Amino acid sequence: MAHVPELFASNVFNETVMKDKLPKPVYKSLLKTKQLGIALDPDAAEVIASAMKEWAVEKGATHYTHWFHPMTGLSAEKHDSFISPTPDGKVIMEFSGKELVKGEPDASSFPSGGLRATFEARGYTAWDPTSPAFIKDNTLYIPTAFCSYTGEILDKKTPLLRSMDVISEQALRILRLFGNTTATRVTTTVGPEQEYFLVDKKLYDQRKDLIFTGRTLFGAKAPKGQELEDHYFGNIKTRVQEYMKDLDEELWKLGILAKTEHNEVAPAQHELAPIFTTSNVAADHNALTMELMKKIALKHGLVCLLHEKPFAGVNGSGKHNNWSISTNDGQNLLDPGSNPTENIQFLTFLVAVIKAVHENSDLLRLSVASAGNDHRLGANEAPPAVVSMFVGDELQAILDGLESGNMITKNAKQEFVIAVDALLNFPKDTTDRNRTSPFAFTGNKFEFRMLGSADSIACTNTILNTIVANTLKEFADKLEGSSDFSADLNKLLKDTYIEHKAIIFNGNGYDDAWIAEAAKRGLPNYATTVDAIPHYTDAKNVEMFEKFGVYTKAELESRTEILLENYYKVLNIEALTMVDMSRKQIIPAGIRFAKALTDTVASKKAAGVDAEIELALANKVSGLTKSIFEATDKIDELLVEAGGLTDVLTTAKFFRNSVFTAMQTLRAFADELETVTPEDIWPMPTYSDLLFSV
């Protein structure tokens, strides 16, 4: 392997390449666009396109694609070659500024949630110059936004870019009040930790449920799970280490800041964490990371599972969204500094986030809602479905002081003492890490832990940026023109904290008592996707998004429809897969085993030998097989009934309340049958095989 510094971003059209390939004025113009969000001079696009094509062809690229993030699926792309015909019957390699800036994929097959009729097919991709182009598989990838012919947004990136502009504008207003005249752009940065499972491909290929749905729809627990907690941070197996090494190399080539890798809690579960980067670039990078995780696993005879709950009875996989706010003059606005009590600017942003999360917990909850994540949220492995915030003892004391009017004046950094002579003492962090909190302050950032492993981070960060911008706007509106800024700011922060402190909970989020306490505090508990998604179009949410131009009401309505439709389509596929596996694999296995047992009973009786055990087991197997048969028929009946429903919300509720319940019933019978069936008769790899074979 090449030196990592040489390898890193070697396939990225980054600032180093641009500086080398572009004329100085064009380079400076593009840099302003990347750093300040200033619109690019159209005349520069032609020059950039020519340089980008020249660089890509030198690197072996023959095609280009406008790469975007549709509402369903991770990413989408249509490939075009650089070739252009010449009069002599040959070709030359060309790429124009027009081709760089705009593409025209067919939009008719992407979900629009009723925004457009199917026959209205034209769609546009628009180059995002703030996210660098890159080369993958001999193709130049150009990150883009995606919209319809009539301008409605059909992707996840456009609203994210809009929200980044919005929070920058409002945060700068606050900074000006504190006398900062040097910052000209505020950006949100994200570091999404990615959890995943690895299973052997030969075993995966024998599981229809994994192939069609990404999770095991059947499966009895293995004798050993995660109860010994020996897999977490344990020794990484050679085969997995080789996979991680190849993954790192491919990610580094694309400029993705893969930093940390380790075993997670469940058997066969692992995690990768990157260094922070700008929100829209982080969204692009995370989508690429998930794609490469799957692709590289295949080269090692493995399959990477990104479903939120691929195995019942062990931890599922999440994605921790580490979010912060920084200025282009070098400040992290969520860094408490050496003395948070004296850092009134930090407290202003902290209280703004507290208010934003309290008022908009419905939006944060729905930003992580999916059929897969419903299996995970609320279990003792992930935050509950109730959104709350953790700030830690030190910040809590400061906020208590703000409320009482007795602000702490001295806050010396504690030293953590380790009673071993050879080990150095080190400064203690300002907060502990509360792994049960959905939204936890972790030193100089907030960690939002509710995302599912397969989620795009774009939606969550669009919402985070917008709700915090909304609060910052309210603060700025009240404070600009103040005759006594210090007194008015102190009163605003105190009153705001008192009104919104109910969102703060520093205890154990897994405790049932907390759910009862949250209800007393008036915190909403949207247990499932179907409960959460309809709140997209609540009046307060429509008003806020339209005020900032992040979404229109029609776009919010379309997203609501798309997400609910996706929810019940996922459950429909799972139900059909269960029916197929039940009838073609599980019921026949039960019949075979029952026959083997009854044959043994008959032969033993003929020989005058007692067959009480075999007879009891045969009756049990026959009873379970009959129950599986009846439960399978019930699912079939419910799916026929669901086919007659037309309203998306009604259909989604029916699948949640009826179909999913019937699926759980079928699974319980099948899993019990598995526990008594010999391995040579059971028709598919078990949890023991899948979780412990790599």
C-alpha positions in Angstrom: 0.0 0.0 0.0 1.2 3.5 -0.8 1.9 5.9 2.0 -1.5 7.0 3.5 -0.8 10.7 2.8 -0.1 9.9 -0.9 -3.1 7.6 -1.0 -5.5 9.9 0.7 -7.9 11.8 -1.8 -5.9 10.5 -4.7 -9.2 10.0 -6.6 -10.7 13.3 -5.6 -10.8 16.5 -7.6 -9.9 18.5 -4.5 -8.3 21.8 -3.8 -4.8 20.6 -4.5 -5.8 19.2 -7.9 -7.9 22.3 -8.7 -5.0 24.6 -7.8 -2.8 22.7 -10.2 -5.3 22.3 -13.0 -7.2 25.6 -13.0 -6.3 29.2 -13.9 -5.8 31.2 -10.7 -8.9 33.4 -11.1 -11.1 30.3 -11.7 -9.6 28.5 -8.8 -10.3 31.4 -6.5 -13.8 31.7 -7.7 -14.5 28.0 -7.1 -12.9 28.3 -3.7 -15.2 31.2 -2.7 -18.2 29.0 -3.7 -16.9 26.1 -1.6 -16.0 28.1 1.5 -18.6 31.0 1.5 -21.5 29.6 -0.5 -21.2 32.3 -3.1 -22.7 31.5 -6.5 -20.1 30.3 -9.1 -19.4 32.5 -12.1 -21.1 30.6 -15.1 -18.0 31.4 -17.3 -15.8 29.4 -14.9 -17.9 26.2 -15.4 -16.5 25.6 -18.9 -12.9 25.9 -17.7 -13.6 23.7 -14.7 -15.3 21.1 -16.8 -12.3 20.9 -19.2 -9.8 20.5 -16.3 -12.0 18.0 -14.5 -12.3 15.9 -17.7 -8.6 16.1 -18.4 -7.8 15.0 -14.8 -10.4 12.2 -14.9 -9.2 10.8 -18.2 -5.6 10.8 -16.9 -6.8 8.7 -14.0 -8.4 6.2 -16.4 -12.0 7.4 -16.4 -14.1 6.9 -19.5 -17.5 8.0 -18.2 -19.1 10.6 -15.9 -22.2 10.6 -13.8 -24.3 13.1 -11.9 -24.6 11.4 -8.5 -27.5 12.2 -6.3 -29.6 11.1 -3.3 -33.2 10.3 -4.2 -35.9 10.0 -1.5 -35.6 6.2 -1.5 -32.4 4.3 -1.7 -28.9 5.6 -0.9 -27.9 7.1 -4.2 -28.6 7.2 -7.9 -26.5 7.6 -11.0 -26.8 7.6 -14.8 -23.5 7.1 -16.7 -22.5 8.9 -19.9 -19.2 8.5 -21.7 -16.9 11.4 -22.6 -16.8 10.4 -26.2 -18.0 12.7 -28.9 -18.0 11.8 -32.7 -15.7 13.5 -35.2 -16.3 13.9 -39.0 -13.8 11.3 -39.8 -15.8 8.6 -38.0 -13.6 8.6 -34.9 -14.3 10.1 -31.4 -12.7 12.6 -29.1 -13.1 12.9 -25.3 -15.2 16.0 -24.5 -17.0 17.4 -21.4 -18.6 20.8 -21.4 -19.5 23.3 -18.7 -23.2 22.6 -19.6 -22.7 18.9 -19.0 -21.0 19.6 -15.7 -23.6 22.0 -14.3 -26.8 20.2 -15.4 -27.9 16.7 -16.2 -31.3 15.4 -17.2 -32.2 12.0 -15.7 -35.7 10.6 -16.1 -37.6 11.5 -13.0 -40.7 9.4 -13.6 -39.6 6.3 -11.8 -38.5 8.2 -8.6 -41.1 8.7 -6.0 -42.6 12.2 -5.9 -45.3 11.7 -3.3 -48.0 13.0 -5.6 -46.0 16.2 -6.7 -46.1 15.1 -10.3 -47.9 12.6 -12.5 -45.9 9.6 -13.7 -45.9 10.7 -17.3 -44.2 14.0 -16.3 -40.8 12.5 -16.7 -38.2 15.3 -17.0 -35.9 15.9 -14.0 -32.7 17.8 -13.5 -29.5 17.3 -11.6 -27.5 20.4 -10.6 -23.9 20.3 -9.7 -23.0 20.9 -6.1 -19.6 22.6 -6.3 -19.2 22.5 -2.5 -18.8 18.8 -2.5 -15.7 17.5 -4.5 -16.0 15.3 -7.6 -14.3 11.9 -7.4 -13.4 8.9 -9.5 -14.8 5.4 -8.8 -14.8 2.4 -11.1 -13.4 4.4 -14.0 -16.2 7.0 -13.8 -16.1 10.6 -12.8 -18.7 11.1 -10.1 -20.2 14.7 -9.8 -22.2 15.3 -6.6 -25.5 16.9 -7.5 -28.9 18.0 -6.3 -32.0 16.6 -8.0 -35.3 18.4 -8.8 -38.3 18.0 -11.1 -38.9 19.9 -14.3 -41.2 22.3 -12.4 -38.7 22.8 -9.6 -39.9 20.6 -6.7 -37.1 19.0 -4.9 -36.9 15.2 -5.3 -33.8 14.5 -3.3 -32.2 14.7 0.2 -29.3 17.0 -0.6 -31.1 20.1 -1.7 -32.9 20.8 1.6 -29.6 20.0 3.4 -27.8 22.7 1.4 -30.6 25.1 2.0 -30.6 24.5 5.8 -26.8 25.0 5.8 -27.3 28.5 4.3 -30.1 29.2 6.8 -28.1 28.4 10.0 -25.1 30.3 8.7 -27.2 33.4 8.2 -28.8 33.3 11.6 -25.6 32.2 13.5 -23.8 35.2 12.0 -26.4 37.5 13.4 -25.7 36.2 16.9 -21.9 36.4 16.4 -22.2 40.0 15.3 -24.0 40.8 18.6 -20.9 39.4 20.4 -18.6 41.7 18.4 -17.4 39.1 15.9 -16.8 40.8 12.6 -14.3 38.4 11.1 -16.5 35.3 10.6 -18.3 35.3 7.2 -19.6 31.8 7.1 -20.9 29.4 9.8 -21.0 25.7 8.9 -22.4 22.6 10.6 -20.0 19.7 10.8 -20.9 16.0 11.2 -19.1 12.8 12.1 -21.4 9.9 11.6 -20.3 6.7 13.3 -21.5 3.7 11.3 -22.4 0.3 12.7 -22.7 -2.9 10.6 -22.7 -6.7 10.6 -20.6 -9.0 8.6 -21.8 -12.5 7.7 -20.4 -15.3 5.5 -21.8 -15.0 1.9 -22.3 -18.7 1.5 -24.6 -18.7 4.5 -26.3 -15.5 3.4 -27.1 -17.0 0.0 -29.1 -19.7 1.8 -31.3 -17.2 3.6 -34.1 -15.7 1.5 -35.0 -13.3 4.3 -31.5 -11.7 4.2 -31.5 -11.6 0.5 -34.9 -9.9 0.1 -35.2 -7.8 3.3 -31.7 -7.4 4.8 -32.8 -9.0 8.1 -33.7 -12.5 9.5 -37.4 -12.9 9.6 -37.0 -16.2 11.4 -34.3 -17.4 13.8 -34.1 -18.8 17.3 -31.4 -17.4 19.6 -28.0 -19.0 19.6 -26.8 -20.5 22.9 -24.4 -17.6 23.2 -25.2 -14.0 22.3 -23.7 -10.8 23.6 -24.4 -11.5 27.3 -20.7 -11.9 28.2 -19.9 -8.6 26.5 -16.7 -10.1 25.2 -17.1 -9.0 21.6 -17.1 -5.3 22.3 -13.7 -3.8 21.6 -12.4 -7.4 21.4 -9.7 -8.8 19.3 -10.6 -8.3 15.6 -10.5 -11.5 13.6 -8.1 -11.8 10.8 -10.7 -12.1 8.1 -12.5 -9.0 9.4 -9.2 -7.1 9.8 -8.3 -7.7 6.2 -11.8 -6.4 5.1 -11.3 -3.3 7.3 -7.9 -2.7 5.7 -9.2 -2.8 2.2 -12.2 -0.7 3.2 -9.9 2.0 4.7 -7.8 2.1 1.6 -10.8 2.6 -0.7 -12.3 5.2 1.6 -9.1 7.1 1.9 -8.7 7.2 -1.9 -12.0 9.1 -2.0 -11.0 11.5 0.7 -13.2 10.0 3.3 -11.7 10.5 6.8 -12.1 6.9 8.1 -10.5 7.1 11.5 -11.7 4.5 14.0 -12.8 0.8 13.7 -13.6 -1.8 16.3 -15.8 -4.7 17.2 -19.3 -3.7 18.5 -21.4 -5.3 21.2 -23.2 -8.0 19.2 -21.3 -11.0 17.7 -20.3 -10.2 14.1 -21.0 -6.5 14.6 -18.5 -3.7 14.0 -18.2 0.0 13.8 -16.4 2.6 11.6 -16.1 6.2 12.6 -14.9 9.2 10.5 -13.4 12.5 11.4 -15.8 15.5 11.2 -16.5 17.3 8.0 -19.0 19.7 6.5 -22.6 18.4 6.7 -23.3 18.0 2.9 -19.8 16.4 2.3 -20.4 14.2 5.3 -23.7 13.0 3.8 -22.0 12.2 0.5 -19.2 10.4 2.3 -21.5 8.4 4.5 -23.5 7.2 1.4 -20.2 6.2 -0.3 -19.1 4.5 2.9 -22.2 2.3 3.0 -21.9 1.5 -0.7 -18.2 0.5 -0.3 -18.8 -1.5 2.8 -21.2 -3.7 0.9 -19.0 -3.9 -2.3 -15.7 -4.7 -0.5 -17.3 -7.3 1.7 -18.2 -9.4 -1.3 -14.5 -9.5 -2.3 -13.8 -11.2 1.0 -16.6 -13.7 0.7 -18.7 -11.7 3.2 -21.9 -9.7 3.1 -22.3 -6.4 5.0 -25.7 -6.0 6.6 -26.8 -2.4 7.3 -30.3 -3.2 8.4 -31.1 -1.7 11.8 -32.0 -5.1 13.3 -30.8 -8.0 11.3 -30.9 -10.4 14.2 -33.5 -10.7 17.0 -32.1 -11.0 20.5 -28.8 -9.1 20.0 -28.1 -5.4 19.5 -29.1 -3.8 16.2 -27.1 -1.2 14.4 -27.3 2.5 14.7 -25.5 5.6 13.3 -24.4 8.2 15.8 -24.7 11.7 14.3 -22.0 13.9 16.0 -23.1 17.4 15.1 -21.4 20.8 15.8 -21.3 24.4 14.6 -18.1 26.1 13.5 -17.1 29.4 12.0 -14.6 30.0 9.2 -12.5 32.1 11.5 -11.7 29.0 13.6 -14.3 28.8 16.4 -16.3 25.8 17.5 -19.5 27.5 18.8 -20.3 24.4 20.9 -16.9 24.4 22.7 -17.4 25.5 26.3 -13.8 26.8 26.5 -11.8 26.7 29.7 -14.6 28.2 31.7 -18.1 27.7 30.4 -19.7 30.0 32.9 -17.6 32.9 31.5 -18.3 31.8 27.9 -21.6 33.5 27.5 -21.5 33.0 23.7 -21.3 29.3 24.2 -24.2 29.4 26.7 -26.3 31.3 24.1 -25.8 28.6 21.5 -26.3 25.8 24.1 -29.6 27.3 25.3 -30.7 27.8 21.6 -30.1 24.1 21.0 -32.0 23.1 24.1 -35.0 25.2 23.0 -34.8 23.9 19.4 -34.8 20.3 20.5 -37.6 20.7 23.0 -39.9 22.5 20.5 -39.1 20.2 17.7 -38.6 16.7 19.2 -41.3 15.5 16.8 -39.2 16.5 13.8 -36.0 14.8 15.2 -38.0 11.7 15.9 -39.5 11.5 12.5 -36.1 12.1 10.9 -35.0 8.7 12.0 -38.3 6.9 11.5 -38.3 3.7 9.3 -39.6 0.2 9.4 -36.1 -1.1 10.3 -35.5 1.4 13.0 -38.8 0.6 14.7 -37.2 -2.7 15.8 -34.4 -0.9 17.5 -35.6 2.3 19.2 -36.6 1.8 22.8 -34.8 -1.5 23.2 -31.9 -1.8 25.7 -29.4 -1.1 22.9 -30.6 2.3 21.6 -32.2 5.4 22.9 -35.9 5.3 23.6 -38.4 6.8 21.1 -38.8 9.7 23.5 -36.3 12.5 22.5 -34.4 14.0 25.5 -31.1 15.8 26.0 -28.1 15.0 28.2 -25.8 17.8 29.3 -23.8 16.3 32.2 -23.2 17.4 35.8 -21.0 20.4 35.0 -23.2 22.1 32.5 -26.3 21.2 34.5 -24.8 23.0 37.5 -24.2 26.0 35.2 -27.7 26.0 33.9 -29.1 25.7 37.4 -27.0 28.7 38.3 -28.4 30.6 35.3 -31.9 29.7 36.5 -31.3 30.8 40.1 -29.3 33.9 39.3 -26.3 32.5 41.1 -23.9 31.8 38.2 -20.8 29.8 39.2 -17.8 32.1 38.9 -15.0 29.6 39.1 -14.8 26.3 37.2 -11.3 24.8 37.4 -10.8 21.8 35.1 -10.8 18.7 37.3 -7.9 16.3 37.1 -8.6 12.6 36.7 -6.3 10.7 39.0 -5.3 7.1 38.3 -3.6 5.4 41.2 -0.8 3.9 39.2 2.6 5.5 39.4 3.6 4.9 35.7 0.4 6.5 34.3 0.0 10.2 33.9 -3.0 12.0 35.3 -5.1 13.8 32.7 -7.8 16.5 32.5 -11.3 15.2 33.2 -13.9 15.9 30.5 -16.7 18.3 31.2 -19.3 15.6 30.8 -19.6 11.8 31.1 -20.9 9.9 28.1 -24.6 8.9 28.5 -25.1 6.1 26.0 -28.8 5.9 26.7 -29.5 9.5 25.8 -30.9 10.3 22.3 -29.3 13.7 22.2 -26.2 14.0 24.4 -23.6 16.8 24.8 -20.2 15.2 24.5 -17.7 18.0 25.1 -17.8 20.2 22.1 -20.6 18.6 20.1 -24.0 16.9 20.3 -24.3 13.2 19.6 -27.7 12.3 18.2 -27.9 8.6 18.6 -31.3 7.7 17.2 -30.4 7.2 13.5 -30.6 3.7 12.1 -27.6 2.3 10.4 -29.1 2.3 6.9 -30.3 5.9 7.2 -29.0 8.8 5.1 -27.9 11.5 7.5 -29.2 14.3 5.2 -32.7 14.4 6.6 -31.6 14.6 10.3 -29.1 17.3 9.6 -31.5 19.3 7.5 -33.9 19.3 10.5 -31.1 20.0 13.0 -29.8 22.9 11.1 -33.3 24.4 10.5 -34.6 24.1 14.0 -31.5 25.6 15.5 -31.5 28.4 12.9 -35.2 29.1 13.9 -34.2 29.6 17.5 -31.2 31.7 16.7 -33.4 33.9 14.6 -35.8 34.4 17.5 -32.8 35.3 19.7 -31.4 37.8 17.2 -34.7 39.4 16.6 -35.1 40.1 20.3 -31.5 41.2 21.0 -30.6 43.3 17.9 -31.1 47.0 18.9 -31.1 46.2 22.6 -30.1 49.2 24.8 -28.6 46.8 27.5 -27.4 43.8 25.6 -25.9 42.0 28.7 -29.0 42.3 30.8 -31.4 41.5 28.0 -29.3 38.4 27.0 -29.1 37.1 30.5 -32.9 37.5 30.9 -33.5 35.8 27.5 -31.3 32.8 28.4 -32.7 32.4 31.8 -36.4 32.6 30.7 -35.7 30.3 27.7 -34.0 27.7 29.9 -36.8 27.7 32.4 -39.4 27.2 29.7 -37.5 24.4 28.0 -35.6 22.5 30.7 -38.1 19.7 30.6 -36.2 18.2 27.7 -33.0 17.7 29.8 -32.6 14.3 31.4 -29.2 13.1 32.7 -30.3 9.7 33.9 -30.8 6.2 32.5 -32.9 6.5 29.3 -33.5 2.7 29.4 -35.3 2.8 32.7 -39.1 2.4 32.4 -39.6 5.0 35.1 -38.1 7.6 32.6 -40.8 6.9 30.1 -43.5 7.6 32.7 -41.6 10.7 33.8 -41.3 11.9 30.2 -45.0 11.7 29.8 -45.4 13.9 33.0 -43.1 16.4 31.4 -45.2 16.5 28.2 -42.5 15.0 26.0 -44.0 13.1 23.1 -43.5 9.3 22.6 -43.9 8.4 19.0 -43.3 4.7 19.3 -43.4 3.8 15.6 -42.8 5.3 12.2 -46.6 5.5 11.6 -46.9 7.7 14.7 -44.1 10.0 13.8 -44.1 10.7 10.1 -47.5 12.5 9.8 -46.1 15.3 12.0 -44.0 16.6 9.1 -47.1 18.5 8.0 -48.1 20.0 11.4 -48.9 23.7 11.1 -45.9 24.8 13.1 -43.5 22.7 11.0 -44.9 23.8 7.7 -44.6 27.4 8.8 -41.0 27.1 9.9 -39.8 25.3 6.8 -41.6 27.6 4.5 -40.3 30.7 6.4 -36.7 29.6 5.7 -37.4 28.2 2.2 -36.1 24.8 3.2 -39.3 22.9 2.2 -42.6 24.0 0.7 -45.9 22.6 2.2 -46.3 20.5 -1.0 -42.8 19.1 -0.6 -43.5 18.2 3.1 -46.7 16.5 2.0 -44.9 14.5 -0.6 -42.2 13.4 1.8 -44.9 12.3 4.3 -46.5 10.2 1.6 -43.3 8.7 0.3 -42.1 7.7 3.8 -45.4 6.1 4.8 -45.6 4.3 1.5 -42.0 3.0 1.8 -42.9 1.8 5.4 -45.7 -0.4 4.3 -43.9 -1.6 1.2 -41.1 -2.8 3.3 -43.5 -4.7 5.6 -45.3 -6.1 2.5 -42.0 -7.5 1.1 -41.2 -9.0 4.5 -44.6 -10.6 4.9 -44.4 -12.1 1.4 -41.0 -13.4 2.1 -42.2 -15.0 5.3 -45.0 -16.7 3.5 -42.7 -18.0 0.9 -40.1 -19.3 3.4 -42.8 -20.8 5.6 -44.5 -22.8 2.8 -41.4 -23.8 0.8 -38.9 -24.4 3.6 -40.2 -24.4 7.2 -43.5 -26.3 6.9 -41.9 -29.0 4.7 -39.1 -29.3 7.3 -41.7 -29.8 10.1 -43.5 -32.4 8.0 -40.2 -34.3 7.3 -39.3 -34.3 11.0 -42.7 -35.3 12.1 -42.7 -38.2 9.6 -39.3 -39.3 10.8 -40.5 -39.3 14.4 -43.8 -41.2 13.6 -41.8 -43.8 11.5 -39.6 -44.3 14.6 -42.7 -44.6 16.8 -44.2 -47.3 14.5 -41.0 -49.3 14.3 -40.4 -49.1 18.0 -44.0 -50.2 18.7 -43.6 -53.1 16.2 -40.6 -54.1 18.2 -42.4 -53.8 21.5 -40.1 -50.9 22.5 -41.5 -47.9 24.4 -41.7 -44.8 22.1 -43.1 -42.3 24.6 -40.5 -39.6 23.9 -40.7 -39.8 20.1 -44.5 -39.7 20.3 -44.5 -36.6 22.5 -42.0 -34.9 20.2 -44.0 -35.9 17.1 -47.1 -34.4 18.6 -45.3 -31.2 19.4 -43.7 -30.9 16.0 -47.0 -31.6 14.3 -48.8 -29.0 16.5 -46.2 -26.4 15.7 -46.3 -27.2 12.0 -50.1 -26.8 12.0 -49.8 -23.5 13.8 -47.2 -22.3 11.3 -49.5 -23.3 8.5 -52.5 -21.4 10.0 -50.4 -18.3 10.8 -49.1 -18.3 7.2 -52.6 -18.4 5.8 -53.6 -15.5 8.1 -50.8 -13.3 6.7 -52.0 -14.1 3.2 -55.6 -13.1 4.1 -54.3 -9.8 5.6 -52.2 -9.0 2.6 -55.3 -9.4 0.4 -57.2 -7.1 2.7 -54.3 -4.5 2.6 -54.5 -4.6 -1.2 -57.9 -3.0 -1.1 -56.8 0.0 0.9 -56.0 3.2 -0.9 -55.0 5.9 1.7 -51.3 5.7 2.6 -51.8 6.5 6.3 -54.6 3.9 6.6 -52.5 1.3 4.8 -49.4 2.0 7.0 -51.5 1.7 10.2 -53.0 -1.6 8.9 -49.6 -3.1 8.2 -48.3 -2.0 11.6 -51.3 -3.1 13.6 -52.4 -6.2 11.8 -49.8 -7.5 9.3 -46.8 -7.0 11.6 -48.6 -8.6 14.5 -49.4 -11.6 12.4 -45.8 -11.8 11.3 -44.6 -11.9 14.9 -47.0 -14.7 15.6 -45.7 -16.8 12.7 -42.2 -16.2 13.7 -42.8 -17.3 17.3 -44.1 -20.7 16.1 -41.3 -21.2 13.6 -38.5 -20.2 16.0 -39.9 -22.7 18.5 -39.9 -25.4 15.8 -36.3 -24.6 15.0 -35.3 -25.3 18.6 -36.5 -28.9 18.4 -35.6 -29.7 14.8 -32.3 -31.5 14.0 -29.7 -29.5 12.1 -29.8 -31.9 9.1 -33.5 -31.2 8.7 -33.7 -27.5 9.4 -33.7 -25.8 6.0 -31.5 -22.7 6.5 -28.4 -21.5 8.4 -29.1 -20.7 12.1 -28.1 -17.8 14.2 -25.2 -19.9 15.5 -24.0 -20.3 12.0 -24.5 -16.7 10.9 -23.1 -14.9 14.0 -20.1 -17.1 14.7 -18.8 -18.3 11.4 -16.7 -15.4 10.2 
